[in-house]
Amino acid sequence: MKTNTDLTIRRSGERGHVNHGWLDSRFTFSFADYYDPAHMGFRSLRVINDDRIAPRGGFPTHPHRDMEIFSYVLAGELAHQDSMGNARVLKPGQIQLMSAGSGVTHSEFNPSPDAEAKLLQIWILPRQRGLQPRYTEWEPTPEQATAAKVLVISPDGRDHSATIAQDADIYRLKLQPGESVAHTLAPGRGLWLHLIHGEADFNGTGINPGDAASSERPGDFTLTAKDQAVEALLFDLGA
């Protein structure tokens, strides 16, 4: 971990790692058998797992409760089924958000016989326990697909975002080489940025794929793509 006056950096190579054959996963925060008391989460953000699922591999039916869980598909396909009656196959660029609330069961599989599935699985603590379980999806419009900054998840569903039961605004950032995008963090809030693809500069610090940067200093933050296209998720968290 490296800290400057603005940011705390969590490097990709410092993350937890497990390879089960069918699943190759890197853990930003403590998860399953990976435990690091210095990395238990950030505000309400509890899990960021960078998952690669082998063809026909997946998570069999299992329970969750009192957690906001979303998956962002990066490559391949993800087949989802749950006890609320949802059965969907998600493709790259799509997000599914499941509010486990008082309790759900679900399964996630890679339906392809030959292509790996890549996704980010993210858990956020809800604002209260025992909520009614809920499932929703987000898919970019043609204009949003290439936009530099798009709100994909929010507590009020504004701008056609998926709705989460927490004070959390989540943006997908997508930049061409040399492009920049800015974000202003209000007082009392926290920022977490996870870089998915490309190399970038974030407020004067170089970051690479899998790296993360966080701050609780209010003010302006700028992400600039270097000589490659860049994709990232930015979390603006009140809790």
Backbone as CSV, one residue per row, in Angstrom:
resi,resn,N_x,N_y,N_z,CA_x,CA_y,CA_z,C_x,C_y,C_z
1,MET,0.843,-1.193,0.000,0.000,0.000,0.000,0.874,1.238,0.000
2,LYS,0.508,2.214,-0.827,1.254,3.463,-0.905,0.302,4.622,-0.669
3,THR,0.740,5.616,0.098,-0.114,6.752,0.411,0.554,8.050,-0.020
4,ASN,-0.222,8.972,-0.657,0.249,10.327,-0.842,-0.746,11.246,-0.145
5,THR,-0.625,12.540,-0.353,-1.475,13.468,0.388,-2.945,13.333,0.036
6,ASP,-3.248,12.803,-1.141,-4.629,12.691,-1.587,-5.174,11.272,-1.519
7,LEU,-4.330,10.293,-1.793,-4.804,8.949,-2.110,-4.095,7.873,-1.298
8,THR,-4.825,6.797,-1.057,-4.232,5.549,-0.607,-4.355,4.559,-1.758
9,ILE,-3.233,3.951,-2.143,-3.196,3.069,-3.308,-3.150,1.613,-2.853
10,ARG,-4.016,0.823,-3.416,-4.033,-0.633,-3.193,-3.617,-1.284,-4.508
11,ARG,-2.388,-1.800,-4.577,-1.875,-2.352,-5.818,-2.451,-3.740,-6.109
12,SER,-2.584,-4.007,-7.391,-3.180,-5.267,-7.829,-2.461,-6.480,-7.245
13,GLY,-1.125,-6.432,-7.252,-0.352,-7.580,-6.792,-0.435,-7.824,-5.306
14,GLU,-0.966,-6.876,-4.550,-1.116,-7.041,-3.113,-2.405,-7.750,-2.739
15,ARG,-3.295,-7.936,-3.702,-4.598,-8.539,-3.411,-4.463,-10.022,-3.075
16,GLY,-5.501,-10.541,-2.399,-5.562,-11.975,-2.182,-5.803,-12.700,-3.489
17,HIS,-5.415,-13.975,-3.556,-5.551,-14.737,-4.804,-5.875,-16.187,-4.492
18,VAL,-6.797,-16.739,-5.287,-7.104,-18.160,-5.209,-7.364,-18.678,-6.614
19,ASN,-6.930,-19.904,-6.867,-7.196,-20.545,-8.157,-7.703,-21.955,-7.892
20,HIS,-9.010,-22.139,-8.147,-9.630,-23.447,-7.949,-9.725,-24.247,-9.245
21,GLY,-9.091,-23.769,-10.294,-9.225,-24.420,-11.592,-10.386,-23.826,-12.371
22,TRP,-11.586,-24.046,-11.883,-12.759,-23.468,-12.539,-12.916,-21.986,-12.230
23,LEU,-12.266,-21.509,-11.150,-12.354,-20.117,-10.735,-10.967,-19.604,-10.371
24,ASP,-10.567,-18.505,-11.035,-9.346,-17.786,-10.693,-9.780,-16.401,-10.229
25,SER,-9.546,-16.086,-8.955,-10.116,-14.869,-8.379,-9.080,-14.113,-7.568
26,ARG,-9.154,-12.776,-7.651,-8.318,-11.900,-6.844,-9.223,-11.040,-5.977
27,PHE,-8.857,-10.919,-4.699,-9.704,-10.293,-3.695,-9.094,-8.965,-3.249
28,THR,-9.793,-7.861,-3.473,-9.335,-6.572,-2.981,-9.424,-6.507,-1.463
29,PHE,-10.483,-7.099,-0.903,-10.696,-7.112,0.547,-10.754,-8.560,1.039
30,SER,-10.630,-8.727,2.352,-10.686,-10.063,2.950,-11.939,-10.793,2.490
31,PHE,-11.748,-12.063,2.091,-12.859,-12.844,1.556,-12.500,-14.320,1.642
32,ALA,-13.486,-15.132,2.059,-13.289,-16.586,2.161,-12.039,-16.863,3.011
33,ASP,-11.060,-17.628,2.486,-9.880,-17.986,3.268,-8.809,-16.899,3.262
34,TYR,-9.015,-15.846,2.487,-8.059,-14.732,2.478,-8.477,-13.726,3.554
35,TYR,-7.598,-13.521,4.520,-7.908,-12.608,5.616,-6.755,-11.644,5.816
36,ASP,-7.055,-10.362,5.728,-6.083,-9.304,5.986,-6.803,-8.236,6.790
37,PRO,-6.517,-8.113,8.080,-7.254,-7.154,8.912,-7.102,-5.711,8.452
38,ALA,-6.071,-5.421,7.652,-5.897,-4.062,7.126,-6.792,-3.790,5.920
39,HIS,-7.415,-4.839,5.388,-8.254,-4.679,4.197,-9.558,-5.472,4.380
40,MET,-10.429,-4.907,5.221,-11.722,-5.524,5.502,-12.860,-4.851,4.732
41,GLY,-12.555,-3.773,4.032,-13.572,-3.024,3.303,-13.259,-1.544,3.369
42,PHE,-14.111,-0.764,2.733,-13.975,0.688,2.740,-15.373,1.269,2.846
43,ARG,-15.666,1.875,4.008,-17.026,2.336,4.284,-17.999,1.170,4.049
44,SER,-19.038,1.360,3.247,-20.009,0.276,3.029,-19.541,-0.741,1.993
45,LEU,-18.433,-0.450,1.297,-17.899,-1.358,0.280,-17.176,-2.510,0.965
46,ARG,-17.670,-3.723,0.774,-17.147,-4.869,1.516,-16.353,-5.851,0.656
47,VAL,-16.710,-6.013,-0.633,-16.074,-7.019,-1.492,-15.879,-6.447,-2.889
48,ILE,-14.683,-6.619,-3.440,-14.452,-6.506,-4.882,-13.634,-7.724,-5.280
49,ASN,-14.275,-8.670,-5.929,-13.604,-9.878,-6.406,-13.486,-9.812,-7.922
50,ASP,-12.267,-9.965,-8.405,-11.962,-9.981,-9.839,-11.946,-11.440,-10.269
51,ASP,-13.063,-11.914,-10.844,-13.281,-13.333,-11.098,-13.085,-13.690,-12.560
52,ARG,-12.445,-14.833,-12.776,-12.370,-15.467,-14.090,-12.922,-16.873,-13.943
53,ILE,-14.000,-17.157,-14.657,-14.705,-18.432,-14.522,-14.475,-19.254,-15.781
54,ALA,-13.990,-20.462,-15.620,-13.703,-21.338,-16.750,-14.989,-21.743,-17.464
55,PRO,-14.901,-22.154,-18.733,-16.079,-22.638,-19.452,-16.827,-23.700,-18.656
56,ARG,-18.143,-23.526,-18.581,-19.060,-24.431,-17.858,-18.842,-24.413,-16.347
57,GLY,-17.987,-23.544,-15.839,-17.777,-23.451,-14.407,-18.755,-22.473,-13.772
58,GLY,-18.832,-22.511,-12.451,-19.717,-21.552,-11.794,-19.989,-21.879,-10.349
59,PHE,-20.774,-20.997,-9.741,-21.149,-21.109,-8.338,-22.513,-21.785,-8.245
60,PRO,-22.613,-22.980,-7.661,-23.926,-23.619,-7.514,-24.814,-22.825,-6.557
61,THR,-26.063,-23.213,-6.480,-27.041,-22.482,-5.679,-26.580,-22.349,-4.226
62,HIS,-26.606,-21.106,-3.735,-26.149,-20.827,-2.370,-26.906,-19.614,-1.847
63,PRO,-26.977,-19.451,-0.528,-27.782,-18.369,0.058,-26.985,-17.091,0.313
64,HIS,-27.716,-15.979,0.346,-27.182,-14.694,0.806,-28.290,-13.977,1.568
65,ARG,-27.889,-13.068,2.442,-28.851,-12.188,3.077,-28.133,-10.896,3.499
66,ASP,-28.919,-9.820,3.591,-28.450,-8.531,4.086,-27.158,-8.074,3.407
67,MET,-27.171,-8.106,2.064,-26.038,-7.618,1.289,-26.544,-7.164,-0.077
68,GLU,-25.988,-6.043,-0.560,-26.240,-5.579,-1.921,-25.115,-6.146,-2.791
69,ILE,-25.465,-6.999,-3.746,-24.477,-7.736,-4.533,-24.663,-7.391,-6.005
70,PHE,-23.572,-6.933,-6.636,-23.706,-6.735,-8.076,-22.509,-7.284,-8.821
71,SER,-22.773,-7.706,-10.055,-21.749,-8.256,-10.933,-21.674,-7.403,-12.182
72,TYR,-20.454,-7.069,-12.573,-20.215,-6.318,-13.803,-19.461,-7.239,-14.745
73,VAL,-20.098,-7.619,-15.839,-19.523,-8.585,-16.778,-18.544,-7.864,-17.695
74,LEU,-17.321,-8.383,-17.765,-16.264,-7.771,-18.569,-16.007,-8.519,-19.856
75,ALA,-16.165,-9.840,-19.845,-15.954,-10.658,-21.040,-16.717,-11.962,-20.869
76,GLY,-17.147,-12.543,-21.991,-17.910,-13.780,-21.937,-19.338,-13.534,-21.476
77,GLU,-19.931,-14.543,-20.843,-21.320,-14.467,-20.402,-21.448,-15.013,-18.985
78,LEU,-22.473,-14.537,-18.273,-22.772,-14.999,-16.921,-24.254,-15.347,-16.843
79,ALA,-24.546,-16.601,-16.541,-25.931,-17.060,-16.391,-26.321,-16.996,-14.920
80,HIS,-27.424,-16.310,-14.641,-27.897,-16.092,-13.273,-29.274,-16.711,-13.099
81,GLN,-29.470,-17.397,-11.967,-30.799,-17.863,-11.552,-30.938,-17.621,-10.059
82,ASP,-32.162,-17.255,-9.616,-32.340,-17.010,-8.192,-33.730,-17.424,-7.734
83,SER,-33.916,-17.413,-6.411,-35.162,-17.856,-5.802,-36.295,-16.855,-5.981
84,MET,-35.993,-15.681,-6.559,-37.046,-14.716,-6.886,-37.651,-14.972,-8.252
85,GLY,-37.141,-15.983,-8.967,-37.688,-16.339,-10.270,-36.952,-15.736,-11.447
86,ASN,-35.822,-15.088,-11.198,-35.058,-14.479,-12.282,-34.118,-15.506,-12.904
87,ALA,-34.067,-15.515,-14.222,-33.152,-16.376,-14.971,-32.658,-15.562,-16.162
88,ARG,-31.400,-15.161,-16.108,-30.869,-14.247,-17.109,-29.454,-14.649,-17.514
89,VAL,-29.082,-14.303,-18.748,-27.705,-14.436,-19.205,-27.198,-13.034,-19.515
90,LEU,-26.177,-12.599,-18.779,-25.647,-11.254,-18.949,-24.398,-11.267,-19.809
91,LYS,-24.228,-10.181,-20.574,-23.131,-10.054,-21.517,-22.246,-8.870,-21.123
92,PRO,-21.073,-8.723,-21.748,-20.149,-7.649,-21.373,-20.808,-6.274,-21.410
93,GLY,-20.499,-5.489,-20.381,-21.059,-4.153,-20.249,-22.322,-4.097,-19.426
94,GLN,-22.930,-5.249,-19.133,-24.151,-5.290,-18.341,-23.822,-5.489,-16.865
95,ILE,-24.718,-4.966,-16.027,-24.597,-5.100,-14.575,-25.889,-5.698,-14.039
96,GLN,-25.760,-6.663,-13.132,-26.917,-7.141,-12.385,-26.721,-6.781,-10.928
97,LEU,-27.815,-6.367,-10.291,-27.777,-5.960,-8.883,-28.850,-6.731,-8.135
98,MET,-28.435,-7.448,-7.121,-29.353,-8.243,-6.319,-29.287,-7.762,-4.871
99,SER,-30.398,-7.286,-4.349,-30.503,-6.944,-2.934,-30.962,-8.197,-2.201
100,ALA,-30.029,-8.834,-1.476,-30.359,-10.111,-0.846,-31.358,-9.946,0.291
101,GLY,-31.300,-8.806,1.004,-32.294,-8.506,2.018,-32.509,-9.629,3.013
102,SER,-33.768,-10.003,3.215,-34.125,-11.006,4.214,-33.716,-12.415,3.817
103,GLY,-33.235,-12.603,2.580,-32.697,-13.894,2.189,-33.078,-14.328,0.787
104,VAL,-32.083,-14.728,-0.008,-32.307,-15.297,-1.333,-31.292,-16.418,-1.532
105,THR,-31.588,-17.273,-2.505,-30.589,-18.211,-3.011,-30.401,-17.919,-4.490
106,HIS,-29.177,-18.165,-4.978,-28.935,-17.944,-6.405,-27.747,-18.773,-6.865
107,SER,-27.607,-18.880,-8.183,-26.462,-19.542,-8.796,-25.941,-18.663,-9.918
108,GLU,-24.642,-18.794,-10.201,-23.998,-18.037,-11.271,-23.094,-19.004,-12.038
109,PHE,-23.282,-19.075,-13.353,-22.494,-19.990,-14.160,-22.024,-19.324,-15.442
110,ASN,-20.900,-19.813,-15.951,-20.448,-19.472,-17.287,-21.044,-20.497,-18.245
111,PRO,-21.996,-20.103,-19.101,-22.672,-21.081,-19.945,-21.877,-21.503,-21.170
112,SER,-20.763,-20.854,-21.445,-20.011,-21.149,-22.666,-19.237,-22.464,-22.547
113,PRO,-19.179,-23.256,-23.619,-18.381,-24.485,-23.586,-16.896,-24.240,-23.816
114,ASP,-16.514,-23.030,-24.246,-15.112,-22.833,-24.609,-14.525,-21.460,-24.265
115,ALA,-15.331,-20.491,-23.812,-14.830,-19.140,-23.549,-14.871,-18.834,-22.057
116,GLU,-13.809,-18.232,-21.562,-13.754,-17.800,-20.170,-14.691,-16.622,-19.940
117,ALA,-15.285,-16.553,-18.760,-16.072,-15.393,-18.356,-15.257,-14.571,-17.367
118,LYS,-15.271,-13.249,-17.549,-14.567,-12.349,-16.643,-15.568,-11.354,-16.083
119,LEU,-15.513,-11.128,-14.781,-16.446,-10.202,-14.148,-15.878,-9.688,-12.844
120,LEU,-16.425,-8.568,-12.403,-16.207,-8.076,-11.056,-17.442,-8.386,-10.235
121,GLN,-17.251,-9.046,-9.097,-18.342,-9.283,-8.153,-18.115,-8.371,-6.958
122,ILE,-19.134,-7.567,-6.639,-18.983,-6.506,-5.647,-20.103,-6.592,-4.625
123,TRP,-19.752,-6.492,-3.354,-20.737,-6.503,-2.272,-20.678,-5.169,-1.539
124,ILE,-21.839,-4.629,-1.254,-21.975,-3.405,-0.471,-22.977,-3.661,0.648
125,LEU,-22.619,-3.243,1.851,-23.525,-3.417,2.988,-24.764,-2.542,2.801
126,PRO,-25.960,-3.055,3.085,-27.179,-2.259,2.926,-27.353,-1.263,4.066
127,ARG,-28.254,-0.323,3.870,-28.492,0.691,4.903,-29.221,0.111,6.106
128,GLN,-29.924,-1.027,5.928,-30.573,-1.690,7.052,-30.762,-3.157,6.726
129,ARG,-30.976,-3.943,7.733,-31.143,-5.387,7.574,-32.603,-5.737,7.305
130,GLY,-32.808,-6.920,6.736,-34.145,-7.459,6.579,-34.993,-6.826,5.499
131,LEU,-34.381,-6.179,4.520,-35.142,-5.561,3.434,-35.753,-6.616,2.517
132,GLN,-36.756,-6.206,1.762,-37.358,-7.094,0.780,-36.342,-7.391,-0.322
133,PRO,-36.080,-8.676,-0.624,-35.138,-8.993,-1.705,-35.599,-8.392,-3.033
134,ARG,-34.620,-8.027,-3.863,-34.928,-7.343,-5.120,-33.838,-7.641,-6.145
135,TYR,-34.210,-7.672,-7.414,-33.257,-7.908,-8.496,-33.486,-6.864,-9.579
136,THR,-32.398,-6.304,-10.091,-32.512,-5.354,-11.195,-31.257,-5.443,-12.052
137,GLU,-31.306,-4.852,-13.230,-30.174,-4.866,-14.146,-29.930,-3.474,-14.694
138,TRP,-28.703,-3.263,-15.161,-28.360,-2.040,-15.869,-27.652,-2.409,-17.156
139,GLU,-28.071,-1.779,-18.233,-27.430,-1.967,-19.530,-27.272,-0.602,-20.172
140,PRO,-26.103,-0.290,-20.723,-25.901,1.048,-21.273,-26.729,1.275,-22.534
141,THR,-27.212,2.498,-22.681,-27.792,2.914,-23.952,-26.653,3.077,-24.954
142,PRO,-26.953,3.217,-26.244,-25.874,3.444,-27.214,-25.003,4.646,-26.852
143,GLU,-25.622,5.700,-26.318,-24.849,6.879,-25.937,-23.987,6.600,-24.704
144,GLN,-24.519,5.836,-23.768,-23.777,5.542,-22.542,-22.629,4.567,-22.778
145,ALA,-22.740,3.735,-23.808,-21.744,2.690,-24.036,-20.346,3.259,-24.212
146,THR,-20.252,4.461,-24.767,-18.941,5.070,-25.003,-18.732,6.349,-24.191
147,ALA,-19.674,6.704,-23.330,-19.546,7.933,-22.535,-18.413,7.805,-21.526
148,ALA,-17.759,8.938,-21.240,-16.616,8.925,-20.333,-17.027,8.601,-18.902
149,LYS,-18.211,9.039,-18.480,-18.641,8.861,-17.093,-20.139,8.617,-17.067
150,VAL,-20.552,7.488,-16.557,-21.963,7.105,-16.517,-22.309,6.612,-15.119
151,LEU,-23.390,7.136,-14.545,-23.897,6.647,-13.268,-24.631,5.337,-13.510
152,VAL,-24.127,4.238,-12.933,-24.733,2.930,-13.173,-25.570,2.440,-11.995
153,ILE,-25.254,2.884,-10.776,-25.983,2.468,-9.571,-26.089,3.671,-8.642
154,SER,-27.266,3.855,-8.042,-27.474,4.969,-7.117,-28.587,4.609,-6.146
155,PRO,-28.734,5.343,-5.040,-29.810,5.036,-4.089,-31.187,5.433,-4.575
156,ASP,-31.273,6.338,-5.559,-32.575,6.814,-6.021,-32.883,6.462,-7.469
157,GLY,-32.001,5.722,-8.134,-32.260,5.293,-9.503,-32.255,6.413,-10.528
158,ARG,-31.663,7.541,-10.192,-31.672,8.668,-11.124,-30.832,8.347,-12.362
159,ASP,-31.136,9.066,-13.428,-30.411,8.927,-14.699,-30.422,7.487,-15.207
160,HIS,-31.517,6.776,-14.933,-31.711,5.394,-15.410,-30.706,4.412,-14.803
161,SER,-30.164,4.747,-13.618,-29.252,3.830,-12.938,-30.036,2.758,-12.190
162,ALA,-29.361,1.644,-11.870,-29.949,0.626,-11.007,-29.994,1.166,-9.580
163,THR,-30.972,0.706,-8.793,-31.199,1.240,-7.454,-30.599,0.322,-6.395
164,ILE,-29.837,0.924,-5.468,-29.202,0.176,-4.391,-29.717,0.694,-3.052
165,ALA,-29.792,-0.193,-2.067,-30.285,0.178,-0.738,-29.134,0.659,0.143
166,GLN,-28.436,1.677,-0.333,-27.318,2.259,0.402,-27.006,3.625,-0.207
167,ASP,-26.370,4.481,0.580,-25.957,5.798,0.093,-24.665,5.624,-0.704
168,ALA,-24.818,5.142,-1.938,-23.665,4.829,-2.783,-23.977,5.195,-4.222
169,ASP,-23.162,6.060,-4.806,-23.220,6.366,-6.235,-22.033,5.679,-6.894
170,ILE,-22.318,4.890,-7.917,-21.266,4.114,-8.581,-21.258,4.483,-10.057
171,TYR,-20.083,4.863,-10.544,-19.920,5.318,-11.919,-19.019,4.365,-12.692
172,ARG,-19.369,4.129,-13.949,-18.452,3.455,-14.859,-17.744,4.522,-15.673
173,LEU,-16.408,4.491,-15.653,-15.591,5.428,-16.391,-14.967,4.715,-17.579
174,LYS,-14.965,5.366,-18.742,-14.392,4.770,-19.942,-13.737,5.889,-20.753
175,LEU,-12.424,5.785,-20.944,-11.653,6.847,-21.577,-10.825,6.310,-22.728
176,GLN,-10.684,7.132,-23.759,-9.751,6.847,-24.831,-8.378,7.394,-24.450
177,PRO,-7.305,6.932,-25.113,-5.962,7.405,-24.765,-5.886,8.929,-24.718
178,GLY,-5.335,9.441,-23.620,-5.169,10.876,-23.450,-6.365,11.603,-22.880
179,GLU,-7.521,10.969,-22.815,-8.718,11.626,-22.287,-8.707,11.644,-20.763
180,SER,-9.452,12.601,-20.201,-9.572,12.742,-18.750,-11.038,12.855,-18.356
181,VAL,-11.310,12.492,-17.105,-12.638,12.681,-16.533,-12.453,13.081,-15.073
182,ALA,-13.338,13.946,-14.593,-13.207,14.482,-13.236,-14.370,14.048,-12.360
183,HIS,-14.116,14.055,-11.058,-15.162,13.774,-10.080,-14.895,14.627,-8.847
184,THR,-15.944,15.212,-8.307,-15.832,16.021,-7.089,-16.428,15.260,-5.917
185,LEU,-15.627,15.063,-4.880,-16.067,14.361,-3.678,-16.517,15.382,-2.644
186,ALA,-17.763,15.247,-2.195,-18.315,16.176,-1.214,-17.782,15.866,0.184
187,PRO,-17.778,16.855,1.089,-17.347,16.611,2.471,-18.154,15.492,3.125
188,GLY,-17.464,14.677,3.909,-18.112,13.593,4.625,-18.272,12.310,3.836
189,ARG,-17.823,12.298,2.571,-17.971,11.111,1.740,-16.601,10.491,1.455
190,GLY,-16.619,9.263,0.954,-15.391,8.561,0.617,-15.402,8.106,-0.824
191,LEU,-14.223,8.059,-1.432,-14.084,7.669,-2.835,-13.203,6.439,-2.942
192,TRP,-13.653,5.482,-3.752,-12.840,4.310,-4.092,-12.880,4.149,-5.602
193,LEU,-11.712,4.067,-6.227,-11.618,3.855,-7.662,-10.921,2.530,-7.932
194,HIS,-11.546,1.689,-8.775,-10.952,0.408,-9.172,-10.689,0.459,-10.670
195,LEU,-9.419,0.323,-11.064,-9.059,0.358,-12.480,-9.193,-1.032,-13.084
196,ILE,-9.973,-1.136,-14.146,-10.238,-2.427,-14.792,-9.263,-2.685,-15.927
197,HIS,-9.168,-1.735,-16.861,-8.322,-1.881,-18.037,-7.466,-0.629,-18.221
198,GLY,-6.295,-0.807,-18.833,-5.468,0.310,-19.237,-4.585,0.843,-18.121
199,GLU,-3.727,1.789,-18.494,-2.868,2.475,-17.544,-3.316,3.924,-17.454
200,ALA,-3.293,4.473,-16.243,-3.872,5.800,-16.035,-3.092,6.574,-14.988
201,ASP,-3.369,7.854,-14.954,-2.893,8.749,-13.904,-4.107,9.219,-13.119
202,PHE,-4.038,9.079,-11.798,-5.146,9.511,-10.945,-4.598,10.495,-9.926
203,ASN,-4.916,11.765,-10.146,-4.426,12.837,-9.265,-2.915,12.768,-9.028
204,GLY,-2.173,12.533,-10.130,-0.725,12.547,-10.051,-0.080,11.223,-9.725
205,THR,-0.871,10.168,-9.528,-0.339,8.839,-9.209,-0.647,7.879,-10.349
206,GLY,0.356,7.142,-10.808,0.142,6.156,-11.857,-0.504,4.904,-11.303
207,ILE,-1.521,4.413,-12.004,-2.196,3.177,-11.603,-2.340,2.258,-12.809
208,ASN,-2.372,0.963,-12.526,-2.415,-0.085,-13.542,-3.631,-0.981,-13.314
209,PRO,-3.951,-1.861,-14.272,-5.130,-2.713,-14.119,-5.115,-3.507,-12.811
210,GLY,-6.235,-3.491,-12.130,-6.360,-4.167,-10.839,-6.013,-3.301,-9.654
211,ASP,-5.352,-2.170,-9.888,-5.038,-1.248,-8.804,-6.294,-0.505,-8.347
212,ALA,-6.262,-0.032,-7.114,-7.349,0.784,-6.581,-6.756,1.995,-5.877
213,ALA,-7.553,3.056,-5.814,-7.160,4.273,-5.110,-8.349,4.752,-4.285
214,SER,-8.076,5.196,-3.066,-9.162,5.662,-2.203,-8.780,6.985,-1.556
215,SER,-9.812,7.731,-1.154,-9.593,8.998,-0.462,-10.850,9.383,0.298
216,GLU,-10.653,10.076,1.394,-11.755,10.671,2.133,-11.564,12.180,2.251
217,ARG,-10.729,12.716,1.366,-10.520,14.157,1.305,-11.491,14.767,0.305
218,PRO,-12.337,15.686,0.712,-13.236,16.309,-0.254,-12.452,17.131,-1.273
219,GLY,-13.011,17.204,-2.488,-12.353,17.985,-3.528,-12.434,17.297,-4.864
220,ASP,-11.583,17.732,-5.779,-11.624,17.268,-7.163,-10.596,16.174,-7.412
221,PHE,-11.009,15.176,-8.177,-10.158,14.062,-8.561,-10.258,13.884,-10.079
222,THR,-9.115,13.603,-10.711,-9.088,13.474,-12.169,-8.385,12.190,-12.569
223,LEU,-9.054,11.419,-13.418,-8.484,10.206,-14.002,-8.136,10.502,-15.448
224,THR,-6.886,10.235,-15.841,-6.421,10.478,-17.201,-5.838,9.198,-17.778
225,ALA,-6.341,8.784,-18.939,-5.800,7.607,-19.621,-4.437,7.937,-20.206
226,LYS,-3.532,7.001,-20.132,-2.216,7.183,-20.748,-2.308,6.809,-22.229
227,ASP,-1.545,5.819,-22.691,-1.532,5.508,-24.121,-2.437,4.333,-24.486
228,GLN,-3.330,3.956,-23.574,-4.298,2.888,-23.822,-5.682,3.351,-23.384
229,ALA,-6.703,2.707,-23.938,-8.055,2.954,-23.447,-8.158,2.469,-22.005
230,VAL,-8.986,3.155,-21.230,-9.098,2.898,-19.795,-10.556,2.652,-19.434
231,GLU,-10.776,1.714,-18.519,-12.099,1.500,-17.931,-11.925,1.350,-16.431
232,ALA,-12.850,1.928,-15.667,-12.766,1.895,-14.210,-14.151,1.998,-13.610
233,LEU,-14.261,1.604,-12.352,-15.453,1.871,-11.544,-15.069,2.841,-10.449
234,LEU,-15.906,3.847,-10.234,-15.685,4.838,-9.181,-16.856,4.790,-8.211
235,PHE,-16.548,4.605,-6.920,-17.543,4.520,-5.862,-17.486,5.798,-5.046
236,ASP,-18.621,6.486,-4.937,-18.762,7.679,-4.105,-19.700,7.285,-2.963
237,LEU,-19.135,7.113,-1.764,-19.836,6.446,-0.665,-20.088,7.396,0.497
238,GLY,-21.327,7.389,0.959,-21.675,8.193,2.105,-21.553,7.441,3.408
239,ALA,-21.621,6.148,3.347,-21.563,5.327,4.560,-20.414,4.348,4.491
